[in-house]
Amino acid sequence: MDLPQAAGPILKGFFKNLKKKLDKDVLFLIIHLMVIVSVPFYSESPS
């Protein structure tokens, strides 16, 4: 029962850092996807 208690904070910190990194990467991906999706609309729509 000692191991889970000791691993708890370490895992929590690890996931916190992971989430921070993922949030940044996800935001990056979302922006790219939005650009990729919106480009065809802009090029197809008559201006």
N, C-alpha and C positions, 0 to 999 in steps of 0.2 A: 504493500500500500504506500510505500515511501516514494517509489518511482513516479507514479502519476502526479502526486502532489508537487514533486520537484520539477517535473516536466511541464506542469500547468503554465506557470509564468513564462517559461521559455517558449512554449508553443504559442501562447497568447501574443508575446512580443513578435514572434516569427510571423504569425498570421497578420498582425497589425502592419508590419513592414511590407508583407506581401500584398495586403489590401491597398496600401498606399501606392505601391508600384503598379498594381493592377488597375487602380483607378486612373492613374496617369496614362497607362497603355490603352485602357478601354476608351478614355476620352479621345486619345490620338486616333484610335481605330474608328470611333464614331464620326469624328470630323472628316476623316478620309472617306468613309462610306457615304457621308452626306454629300461630299464634293463629287464623288464618283457617280452617285445617283442623280445629282442635280445637273450635272454637265449635259447629259442627253436632253433633258427638258429645255435647257437654255438654248442649245444648238438647234433643237427641232422647232421651238416656238418662233413664229415670225416676228421680227422686231421692226 
